[in-house]
Amino acid sequence: MDFLCYHRDRPGSLALREELSEEHWSYMDQYAKEMIARGPTFSDDGETLTGSVHILDLPDPAAARAFAFDEPNYQAGAYRDVLLRRWRNTLGRTMWEFPGGRTGDDRYLVLGLGTGKAADLALPPDRDELIAYGPLLSDDGAIWLGTAALVRAPDPDAARAILTPDRYAAIEVHNWHFGGRPSA
């Protein structure tokens, strides 16, 4: 079962996150085999950290909640909230298999918060730019709640355009970078 977890930073929490850096990485190391995608999000300036997204294959919703809420930054109060949803890996691969590589500032997290009938269940036409893509679902997988994607695009508007605008209550676009433990 795949899950998307998006921890959103509490304003002013950068110093706390830096202080807990090694605890965070040690925690994430325990989930290395389960990771489908991961990485930080940034404000429009591309430099101010705003959150951290992790997409994982976990046994059940209880394991996903444990992952999200036992995370050291969450426990210490660095995050203001958490979006945790079941997710379906429509591409069937991890971010490390993305043919476009790991570098570049032209990467985005796109979250479409659904309303009504399911939308965007099929892959968009330009799938070569997709790093991860799939529907957000209820815990039992029966109800469509939206769509989440990691995408390479020239700008936020192009990233947003992968979703059908009138099918969502809101569409969020966040600057995103490939994540993982920094090299020593």
N, CA, C and O of each residue as an XYZ file, in Angstrom:
736
protein
N       0.841     -1.167      0.000
C       0.000      0.000      0.000
C       0.888      1.232      0.000
O       1.807      1.342      0.812
N       0.615      2.155     -0.908
C       1.420      3.365     -0.993
C       0.720      4.516     -0.278
O      -0.507      4.614     -0.266
N       1.541      5.385      0.319
C       1.030      6.541      1.048
C       1.869      7.762      0.724
O       3.084      7.666      0.551
N       1.211      8.916      0.643
C       1.889     10.190      0.515
C       1.792     10.903      1.847
O       0.709     11.028      2.419
N       2.926     11.367      2.336
C       2.988     12.115      3.586
C       3.666     13.447      3.291
O       4.813     13.480      2.844
N       2.960     14.540      3.540
C       3.526     15.872      3.334
C       3.479     16.624      4.657
O       2.423     17.075      5.101
N       4.646     16.745      5.270
C       4.797     17.537      6.501
C       5.040     18.987      6.078
O       5.986     19.269      5.342
N       4.195     19.900      6.536
C       4.352     21.323      6.217
C       5.010     22.005      7.410
O       4.582     21.834      8.551
N       6.054     22.779      7.133
C       6.804     23.439      8.201
C       5.977     24.486      8.929
O       5.142     25.173      8.341
N       6.233     24.583     10.221
C       5.710     25.689     11.022
C       6.619     26.884     10.741
O       7.840     26.725     10.732
N       6.065     28.066     10.513
C       6.931     29.226     10.275
C       7.952     29.387     11.406
O       7.625     29.226     12.582
N       9.175     29.703     11.033
C      10.228     29.924     12.018
C      10.848     28.663     12.580
O      11.552     28.727     13.588
N      10.608     27.512     11.958
C      11.091     26.246     12.525
C      12.416     25.767     11.939
O      12.873     24.673     12.272
N      13.043     26.567     11.070
C      14.267     26.120     10.413
C      15.367     25.762     11.415
O      16.030     24.738     11.251
N      15.571     26.570     12.434
C      16.626     26.285     13.422
C      16.359     24.949     14.116
O      17.287     24.171     14.336
N      15.108     24.682     14.459
C      14.757     23.412     15.089
C      15.008     22.257     14.135
O      15.543     21.226     14.541
N      14.630     22.415     12.873
C      14.880     21.350     11.886
C      16.374     21.095     11.718
O      16.801     19.946     11.608
N      17.164     22.154     11.699
C      18.618     21.982     11.582
C      19.180     21.256     12.800
O      20.054     20.399     12.671
N      18.675     21.600     13.979
C      19.112     20.950     15.214
C      18.789     19.453     15.206
O      19.550     18.649     15.745
N      17.681     19.090     14.607
C      17.224     17.697     14.580
C      17.637     16.950     13.309
O      17.157     15.845     13.054
N      18.504     17.536     12.533
C      18.872     16.976     11.238
C      19.303     15.512     11.316
O      18.778     14.682     10.573
N      20.226     15.183     12.180
C      20.710     13.800     12.249
C      19.615     12.851     12.746
O      19.520     11.718     12.275
N      18.794     13.304     13.690
C      17.678     12.456     14.145
C      16.706     12.179     12.992
O      16.215     11.061     12.836
N      16.440     13.212     12.192
C      15.552     13.053     11.034
C      16.141     12.020     10.063
O      15.445     11.102      9.630
N      17.425     12.180      9.728
C      18.037     11.268      8.766
C      18.108      9.845      9.284
O      17.889      8.899      8.528
N      18.404      9.683     10.542
C      18.436      8.331     11.129
C      17.055      7.689     11.063
O      16.929      6.495     10.791
N      16.031      8.484     11.313
C      14.659      7.987     11.235
C      14.331      7.573      9.796
O      13.789      6.493      9.561
N      14.662      8.437      8.845
C      14.369      8.148      7.438
C      15.164      6.937      6.941
O      14.673      6.180      6.103
N      16.376      6.750      7.444
C      17.184      5.592      7.036
C      16.449      4.278      7.302
O      16.639      3.302      6.577
N      15.616      4.253      8.332
C      14.862      3.042      8.660
C      13.831      2.695      7.581
O      13.361      1.559      7.510
N      13.486      3.668      6.750
C      12.451      3.485      5.725
C      13.017      3.512      4.311
O      12.258      3.640      3.351
N      14.314      3.395      4.166
C      14.953      3.524      2.846
C      14.361      2.558      1.818
O      14.143      2.941      0.668
N      14.101      1.326      2.212
C      13.577      0.335      1.267
C      12.134      0.603      0.870
O      11.691      0.157     -0.189
N      11.399      1.321      1.698
C       9.988      1.598      1.432
C       9.766      2.868      0.613
O       8.658      3.105      0.130
N      10.804      3.683      0.453
C      10.659      4.982     -0.208
C      10.412      4.845     -1.710
O      11.109      4.112     -2.412
N       9.411      5.564     -2.171
C       9.117      5.697     -3.594
C       9.633      7.057     -4.068
O      10.173      7.179     -5.168
N       9.462      8.065     -3.232
C       9.948      9.417     -3.538
C      10.047     10.186     -2.224
O       9.380      9.871     -1.239
N      10.904     11.206     -2.246
C      11.078     12.031     -1.054
C      11.767     13.322     -1.437
O      12.426     13.411     -2.472
N      11.605     14.320     -0.587
C      12.333     15.556     -0.815
C      11.664     16.756     -0.184
O      10.481     16.722      0.156
N      12.446     17.827     -0.031
C      11.926     19.048      0.585
C      11.170     19.920     -0.408
O      11.399     19.862     -1.616
N      10.266     20.727      0.132
C       9.591     21.750     -0.661
C      10.094     23.115     -0.200
O      10.572     23.280      0.922
N       9.970     24.087     -1.106
C      10.493     25.428     -0.860
C       9.467     26.475     -1.259
O       8.569     26.211     -2.059
N       9.610     27.659     -0.693
C       8.740     28.776     -1.054
C       9.058     29.216     -2.482
O       9.939     28.655     -3.133
N       8.341     30.212     -2.955
C       8.525     30.700     -4.322
C       9.940     31.199     -4.590
O      10.380     31.215     -5.740
N      10.662     31.610     -3.536
C      12.031     32.078     -3.746
C      12.999     30.922     -4.028
O      14.153     31.143     -4.397
N      12.510     29.678     -3.848
C      13.325     28.502     -4.108
C      14.368     28.206     -3.056
O      15.166     27.283     -3.220
N      14.377     28.981     -1.962
C      15.395     28.807     -0.932
C      14.830     28.545      0.460
O      15.458     27.844      1.254
N      13.670     29.089      0.766
C      13.091     28.946      2.092
C      12.352     27.618      2.195
O      11.380     27.382      1.477
N      12.815     26.763      3.082
C      12.216     25.447      3.285
C      10.785     25.588      3.794
O      10.524     26.364      4.713
N       9.849     24.830      3.192
C       8.441     24.907      3.603
C       7.865     23.561      4.032
O       6.779     23.513      4.609
N       8.573     22.475      3.760
C       8.026     21.179      4.126
C       8.862     20.044      3.588
O       9.954     20.233      3.051
N       8.307     18.852      3.752
C       9.014     17.639      3.357
C       7.979     16.605      2.921
O       7.038     16.305      3.656
N       8.165     16.065      1.716
C       7.229     15.070      1.187
C       7.921     13.708      1.134
O       9.089     13.593      0.763
N       7.167     12.690      1.516
C       7.652     11.303      1.442
C       6.520     10.450      0.887
O       5.382     10.530      1.351
N       6.843      9.640     -0.105
C       5.893      8.674     -0.643
C       6.498      7.305     -0.371
O       7.620      7.016     -0.786
N       5.741      6.464      0.333
C       6.266      5.180      0.788
C       5.296      4.044      0.539
O       4.087      4.246      0.436
N       5.844      2.855      0.447
C       5.069      1.623      0.395
C       5.092      1.040      1.804
O       6.129      0.567      2.269
N       3.954      1.077      2.477
C       3.840      0.599      3.859
C       2.703     -0.412      3.961
O       1.824     -0.439      3.100
N       2.707     -1.247      5.006
C       1.724     -2.331      5.081
C       0.265     -1.902      5.236
O      -0.637     -2.587      4.753
N       0.026     -0.760      5.915
C      -1.358     -0.385      6.191
C      -1.414      1.058      6.703
O      -0.378      1.670      6.965
N      -2.641      1.600      6.846
C      -2.774      2.975      7.325
C      -2.154      3.208      8.715
O      -1.637      4.294      8.976
N      -2.197      2.230      9.587
C      -1.591      2.404     10.917
C      -0.081      2.605     10.804
O       0.487      3.437     11.511
N       0.567      1.856      9.928
C       2.009      2.023      9.719
C       2.304      3.397      9.121
O       3.313      4.015      9.461
N       1.437      3.879      8.238
C       1.622      5.208      7.644
C       1.486      6.294      8.707
O       2.269      7.243      8.728
N       0.499      6.159      9.585
C       0.338      7.142     10.660
C       1.537      7.108     11.602
O       2.002      8.159     12.044
N       2.035      5.935     11.908
C       3.227      5.834     12.760
C       4.405      6.535     12.093
O       5.128      7.285     12.750
N       4.608      6.301     10.790
C       5.688      6.978     10.071
C       5.538      8.496     10.204
O       6.487      9.187     10.575
N       4.352      9.008      9.902
C       4.125     10.456      9.869
C       4.273     11.116     11.232
O       4.879     12.181     11.347
N       3.723     10.487     12.262
C       3.632     11.166     13.544
C       4.747     10.812     14.527
O       4.879     11.466     15.562
N       5.546      9.797     14.228
C       6.718      9.495     15.049
C       7.968     10.200     14.532
O       9.012     10.156     15.183
N       7.880     10.841     13.386
C       9.015     11.530     12.782
C       9.538     12.588     13.768
O       8.741     13.333     14.338
N      10.854     12.669     13.978
C      11.416     13.567     14.998
C      11.032     15.041     14.852
O      10.769     15.704     15.855
N      10.995     15.560     13.641
C      10.602     16.969     13.469
C       9.143     17.181     13.863
O       8.797     18.204     14.454
N       8.294     16.215     13.536
C       6.891     16.318     13.944
C       6.783     16.291     15.461
O       6.092     17.118     16.056
N       7.466     15.343     16.083
C       7.420     15.205     17.540
C       7.905     16.465     18.255
O       7.411     16.795     19.333
N       8.869     17.172     17.659
C       9.440     18.368     18.284
C       8.650     19.639     17.966
O       8.947     20.699     18.516
N       7.655     19.547     17.092
C       6.831     20.709     16.767
C       7.315     21.546     15.599
O       6.885     22.690     15.449
N       8.196     21.010     14.768
C       8.702     21.765     13.621
C       7.667     21.878     12.503
O       7.756     22.776     11.666
N       6.696     20.983     12.485
C       5.688     20.995     11.423
C       4.381     21.579     11.933
O       3.986     21.335     13.074
N       3.710     22.353     11.082
C       2.414     22.925     11.468
C       1.276     21.958     11.195
O       0.267     21.969     11.900
N       1.432     21.104     10.156
C       0.401     20.109      9.869
C       0.963     19.020      8.970
O       2.074     19.121      8.450
N       0.162     17.978      8.803
C       0.574     16.824      8.006
C      -0.585     16.423      7.097
O      -1.718     16.261      7.549
N      -0.283     16.266      5.815
C      -1.234     15.675      4.881
C      -0.789     14.232      4.695
O       0.314     13.975      4.212
N      -1.633     13.302      5.074
C      -1.320     11.883      4.950
C      -2.479     11.211      4.234
O      -3.607     11.196      4.726
N      -2.183     10.651      3.059
C      -3.217     10.006      2.254
C      -2.653      8.760      1.593
O      -1.479      8.690      1.229
N      -3.531      7.786      1.453
C      -3.176      6.642      0.620
C      -3.002      7.169     -0.804
O      -3.649      8.134     -1.210
N      -2.127      6.522     -1.540
C      -1.752      7.003     -2.874
C      -1.520      5.795     -3.763
O      -1.102      4.746     -3.274
N      -1.778      5.917     -5.041
C      -1.523      4.817     -5.971
C      -0.409      5.226     -6.925
O      -0.488      6.271     -7.570
N       0.605      4.416     -7.009
C       1.776      4.671     -7.847
C       1.444      4.335     -9.302
O       1.752      3.240     -9.774
N       0.824      5.264    -10.004
C       0.378      5.038    -11.371
C       1.547      4.775    -12.316
O       1.398      4.031    -13.286
N       2.706      5.374    -12.046
C       3.881      5.154    -12.899
C       4.559      3.816    -12.617
O       5.247      3.274    -13.481
N       4.366      3.282    -11.408
C       4.964      1.999    -11.065
C       6.477      2.034    -10.908
O       7.153      1.025    -11.111
N       7.009      3.204    -10.544
C       8.460      3.307    -10.354
C       8.759      4.244     -9.199
O       7.861      4.885     -8.653
N      10.039      4.316     -8.831
C      10.479      5.252     -7.802
C      11.065      6.492     -8.472
O      11.290      6.513     -9.682
N      11.304      7.513     -7.672
C      11.886      8.740     -8.230
C      13.292      8.490     -8.758
O      13.745      9.194     -9.661
N      13.981      7.509     -8.213
C      15.342      7.214     -8.636
C      15.380      6.599    -10.040
O      16.435      6.526    -10.670
N      14.221      6.163    -10.511
C      14.118      5.613    -11.861
C      13.661      6.658    -12.881
O      13.512      6.348    -14.063
N      13.440      7.878    -12.432
C      13.029      8.958    -13.335
C      14.133      9.204    -14.359
O      15.266      9.494    -13.973
N      13.835      9.096    -15.658
C      14.882      9.226    -16.670
C      15.476     10.631    -16.766
O      16.546     10.801    -17.349
N      14.808     11.637    -16.211
C      15.295     13.011    -16.290
C      16.374     13.359    -15.284
O      16.879     14.482    -15.294
N      16.743     12.425    -14.414
C      17.813     12.667    -13.454
C      17.363     13.381    -12.191
O      16.203     13.763    -12.038
N      18.326     13.547    -11.295
C      18.043     14.089     -9.965
C      18.249     15.588     -9.830
O      17.762     16.176     -8.864
N      18.942     16.223    -10.744
C      19.290     17.625    -10.549
C      18.373     18.543    -11.328
O      17.723     18.134    -12.291
N      18.335     19.787    -10.894
C      17.534     20.808    -11.562
C      16.560     21.457    -10.610
O      16.044     20.815     -9.695
N      16.310     22.740    -10.829
C      15.375     23.485     -9.984
C      13.972     23.503    -10.567
O      13.092     24.188    -10.046
N      13.756     22.767    -11.628
C      12.481     22.794    -12.330
C      11.595     21.617    -11.925
O      10.961     20.985    -12.770
N      11.559     21.332    -10.622
C      10.766     20.216    -10.098
C       9.689     20.779     -9.158
O       9.919     21.747     -8.433
N       8.507     20.145     -9.191
C       7.384     20.638     -8.397
C       6.580     19.486     -7.794
O       6.464     18.408     -8.379
N       6.034     19.746     -6.615
C       5.006     18.906     -6.015
C       3.676     19.565     -6.360
O       3.463     20.739     -6.058
N       2.788     18.814     -6.989
C       1.460     19.319     -7.348
C       0.441     18.496     -6.569
O       0.399     17.271     -6.686
N      -0.372     19.171     -5.781
C      -1.424     18.519     -4.998
C      -2.774     19.051     -5.457
O      -3.057     20.239     -5.311
N      -3.597     18.185     -6.006
C      -4.958     18.536     -6.370
C      -5.890     17.958     -5.328
O      -6.001     16.739     -5.198
N      -6.560     18.824     -4.584
C      -7.469     18.383     -3.528
C      -8.847     18.239     -4.143
O      -9.483     19.226     -4.512
N      -9.301     17.003     -4.248
C     -10.462     16.657     -5.040
C     -11.791     17.099     -4.482
O     -11.953     17.357     -3.290
N     -12.731     17.175     -5.399
C     -14.123     17.427     -5.070
C     -14.973     16.731     -6.141
O     -14.721     16.880     -7.336
N     -15.951     15.993     -5.712
C     -16.816     15.333     -6.685
C     -16.220     14.078     -7.270
O     -15.514     13.320     -6.605
N     -16.533     13.880     -8.565
C     -16.111     12.685     -9.286
C     -14.602     12.655     -9.499
O     -13.965     13.695     -9.667
N     -14.045     11.454     -9.491
C     -12.607     11.277     -9.695
C     -12.161     11.877    -11.022
O     -12.868     11.806    -12.028
N     -10.968     12.468    -10.999
C     -10.395     13.085    -12.193
C      -8.933     12.702    -12.324
O      -8.292     12.295    -11.355
N      -8.420     12.836    -13.521
C      -6.997     12.657    -13.795
C      -6.458     11.304    -13.327
O      -5.341     11.217    -12.818
N      -7.257     10.256    -13.501
C      -6.808      8.918    -13.130
C      -5.826      8.354    -14.156
O      -4.943      7.571    -13.805
N      -5.975      8.744    -15.405
C      -5.038      8.318    -16.447
C      -3.830      9.245    -16.440
O      -3.917     10.401    -16.026
N      -2.716      8.724    -16.901
C      -1.503      9.539    -16.956
C      -1.665     10.676    -17.957
O      -2.275     10.489    -19.010
N      -1.125     11.851    -17.643
C      -1.140     12.958    -18.613
C      -0.324     12.583    -19.855
O       0.519     11.689    -19.792
N      -0.567     13.256    -20.975
C       0.115     12.905    -22.219
C       1.645     12.967    -22.146
O       2.318     12.119    -22.732
N       2.205     13.954    -21.438
C       3.659     14.101    -21.398
C       4.223     13.409    -20.155
O       4.747     14.063    -19.254
N       4.112     12.106    -20.119
C       4.526     11.352    -18.934
C       6.028     11.351    -18.714
O       6.483     11.001    -17.625
N       6.819     11.737    -19.723
C       8.272     11.782    -19.561
C       8.698     12.806    -18.526
O       9.806     12.723    -17.996
N       7.841     13.766    -18.230
C       8.156     14.804    -17.247
C       7.662     14.445    -15.850
O       7.888     15.201    -14.905
N       6.996     13.312    -15.706
C       6.467     12.887    -14.407
C       7.516     12.102    -13.633
O       8.116     11.159    -14.149
N       7.724     12.507    -12.396
C       8.638     11.812    -11.493
C       7.835     10.814    -10.655
O       8.278      9.691    -10.418
N       6.666     11.232    -10.217
C       5.713     10.383     -9.490
C       4.323     10.927     -9.797
O       4.150     12.132     -9.977
N       3.323     10.032     -9.859
C       1.976     10.471    -10.210
C       0.973      9.449     -9.705
O       1.183      8.243     -9.837
N      -0.127      9.939     -9.120
C      -1.182      9.028     -8.732
C      -2.279      9.689     -7.934
O      -2.130     10.814     -7.458
N      -3.391      8.976     -7.791
C      -4.519      9.509     -7.030
C      -4.278      9.432     -5.523
O      -3.622      8.518     -5.025
N      -4.823     10.411     -4.820
C      -4.910     10.391     -3.359
C      -6.227      9.703     -3.015
O      -7.265     10.007     -3.603
N      -6.178      8.782     -2.068
C      -7.334      7.937     -1.777
C      -7.641      7.887     -0.289
O      -6.798      8.223      0.543
N      -8.860      7.463      0.036
C      -9.215      7.197      1.428
C      -8.397      6.004      1.926
O      -7.813      5.276      1.123
N      -8.352      5.802      3.228
C      -7.551      4.717      3.804
C      -7.871      3.354      3.188
O      -6.975      2.529      3.009
N      -9.148      3.117      2.865
C      -9.512      1.821      2.290
C      -9.330      1.776      0.775
O      -9.582      0.747      0.148
N      -8.892      2.888      0.187
C      -8.645      2.943     -1.254
C      -9.898      3.089     -2.097
O      -9.810      3.062     -3.325
N     -11.062      3.242     -1.482
C     -12.321      3.245     -2.216
C     -12.757      4.628     -2.699
O     -13.507      4.732     -3.670
N     -12.302      5.682     -2.039
C     -12.773      7.032     -2.365
C     -11.610      7.882     -2.871
O     -10.565      7.977     -2.228
N     -11.813      8.497     -4.034
C     -10.833      9.416     -4.604
C     -10.887     10.738     -3.855
O     -11.959     11.323     -3.700
N      -9.733     11.211     -3.388
C      -9.657     12.466     -2.643
C      -8.844     13.535     -3.364
O      -8.783     14.683     -2.925
N      -8.225     13.151     -4.465
C      -7.422     14.113     -5.215
C      -6.329     13.416     -5.997
O      -6.374     12.208     -6.226
N      -5.351     14.200     -6.399
C      -4.228     13.694     -7.184
C      -2.953     14.361     -6.692
O      -2.952     15.546     -6.357
N      -1.873     13.598     -6.651
C      -0.569     14.150     -6.271
C       0.461     13.747     -7.310
O       0.467     12.618     -7.801
N       1.331     14.693     -7.634
C       2.369     14.431     -8.623
C       3.645     15.159     -8.257
O       3.620     16.238     -7.665
N       4.749     14.555     -8.615
C       6.042     15.220     -8.650
C       6.374     15.319    -10.124
O       6.368     14.317    -10.839
N       6.664     16.526    -10.578
C       6.791     16.759    -12.017
C       7.940     17.719    -12.314
O       8.233     18.628    -11.537
N       8.576     17.495    -13.450
C       9.542     18.466    -13.968
C       8.779     19.354    -14.943
O       8.108     18.864    -15.851
N       8.890     20.679    -14.742
C       8.175     21.631    -15.587
C       8.957     22.940    -15.632
O       9.739     23.227    -14.725
N       8.755     23.731    -16.675
C       9.500     24.976    -16.782
C       9.120     26.033    -15.744
O       9.915     26.921    -15.438
N       7.890     25.934    -15.198
C       7.441     26.914    -14.205
C       6.230     26.354    -13.465
O       5.675     25.336    -13.876
N       5.812     27.008    -12.374
C       4.672     26.502    -11.599
C       3.376     26.379    -12.400
O       2.604     25.446    -12.180
N       3.128     27.309    -13.328
C       1.890     27.237    -14.117
C       1.869     25.994    -14.997
O       0.829     25.352    -15.143
N       3.007     25.657    -15.578
C       3.088     24.443    -16.402
C       2.915     23.200    -15.534
O       2.297     22.226    -15.964
N       3.452     23.224    -14.320
C       3.270     22.098    -13.401
C       1.793     21.940    -13.050
O       1.266     20.828    -13.068
N       1.130     23.034    -12.734
C      -0.292     23.031    -12.376
C      -1.141     22.492    -13.529
O      -2.172     21.862    -13.291
N      -0.729     22.728    -14.755
C      -1.510     22.361    -15.942
C      -1.614     20.852    -16.146
O      -2.376     20.415    -17.009
N      -0.883     20.044    -15.391
C      -1.041     18.594    -15.555
C      -2.363     18.106    -14.983
O      -2.798     16.997    -15.292
N      -3.013     18.928    -14.144
C      -4.304     18.559    -13.561
C      -5.430     19.357    -14.216
O      -5.223     20.483    -14.670
N      -6.603     18.771    -14.259
C      -7.793     19.414    -14.814
C      -8.319     20.415    -13.787
O      -8.849     20.004    -12.755
N      -8.186     21.724    -14.044
C      -8.445     22.733    -13.010
C      -9.834     22.711    -12.385
O      -9.955     22.867    -11.170
N     -10.878     22.524    -13.172
C     -12.228     22.633    -12.623
C     -12.692     21.372    -11.886
O     -13.849     21.295    -11.472
N     -11.824     20.405    -11.721
C     -12.183     19.168    -11.028
C     -11.662     19.127     -9.595
O     -11.810     18.112     -8.915
N     -11.059     20.210     -9.129
C     -10.444     20.245     -7.799
C     -10.937     21.442     -7.009
O     -11.189     22.509     -7.568
N     -11.072     21.258     -5.711
C     -11.398     22.370     -4.817
C     -10.212     23.324     -4.741
O     -10.390     24.535     -4.617
N      -9.010     22.778     -4.814
C      -7.787     23.590     -4.790
C      -6.656     22.789     -5.427
O      -6.624     21.561     -5.349
N      -5.740     23.499     -6.051
C      -4.517     22.891     -6.569
C      -3.350     23.681     -5.991
O      -3.255     24.895     -6.169
N      -2.469     22.979     -5.300
C      -1.271     23.586     -4.730
C      -0.068     23.176     -5.571
O       0.022     22.037     -6.030
N       0.849     24.109     -5.767
C       2.103     23.825     -6.464
C       3.240     24.314     -5.574
O       3.276     25.476     -5.169
N       4.162     23.410     -5.280
C       5.295     23.716     -4.404
C       6.604     23.405     -5.121
O       6.724     22.362     -5.765
N       7.583     24.296     -5.017
C       8.924     23.967     -5.487
C       9.395     22.752     -4.709
O       9.224     22.687     -3.492
N       9.988     21.786     -5.405
C      10.405     20.527     -4.777
C      11.760     20.116     -5.328
O      12.066     20.346     -6.498
N      12.571     19.502     -4.463
C      13.862     18.956     -4.875
C      13.941     17.496     -4.519
O      13.359     17.063     -3.525
N      14.659     16.726     -5.324
C      14.934     15.330     -4.976
C      15.558     15.311     -3.587
O      16.416     16.136     -3.272
N      15.127     14.370     -2.763
C      15.639     14.305     -1.403
C      16.491     13.076     -1.156
O      16.707     12.243     -2.037
N      16.957     13.000      0.052
C      17.800     11.903      0.501
C      18.888     12.433      1.410
O      19.178     13.629      1.420
N      19.474     11.552      2.158
C      20.530     11.937      3.096
C      21.654     12.625      2.322
O      22.148     12.091      1.329
N      22.058     13.825      2.788
C      23.174     14.504      2.116
C      24.445     13.673      2.183
O      24.702     12.978      3.167
N      25.222     13.755      1.137
C      26.494     13.024      1.106
C      27.461     13.633      2.110
O      27.464     14.841      2.343
N      28.280     12.771      2.698
C      29.238     13.258      3.692
C      30.415     13.930      3.024
O      31.325     14.402      3.705
